[in-house]
Amino acid sequence: MATIEVGAPAPDFTLTGDDGREITLSAQAGHKVVLYFYPKAGTEGCTLEAHDFNRLHEEFAAANTVVIGISADPDKAIARFRAKNGLAFPLAGDGEHKVLTAYGVWAEKSMYGRSFWGVVRTTLLIGPDGRIARIWPKVKVAGHAEEVLAAAKAL
């Protein structure tokens, strides 16, 4: 598992977005970027998190901040999830786990005594210079989007 640190350059990537278009981190140069990694589209926590970021979408935009959600879900699942929830920001699937691994969020987890690999809910704030400004590991959803917005405004 990769280790990422505040101040380091954010690993660049290109993924296919929920609308079939490519999402490339380096194309966001000059903007702040919120990358939020979520475990599974359609689950309760992931839906609440998406709604919270969506509710604050205009405030993020006013703070020159782009929000991108990334999971290991297949493209069709993330497209359905975005459409069903009316999300104003793009989602991308990383079924090969390359980006998830590069950001250190693809990890072995356990639930009910069973081990499995999955996404550790994590958010990063990347500055307009492409460097990691803040990391929120093992995110708790309640109030998280508001905390990220405050950090983006302060950056």
Summary of the structure (lengths in Angstrom):
residues: 155
radius of gyration: 14.3
end to end distance: 28.0
largest distance: 44.8
contacts: 480
relative contact order: 0.24
helix: 32%
strand: 30%
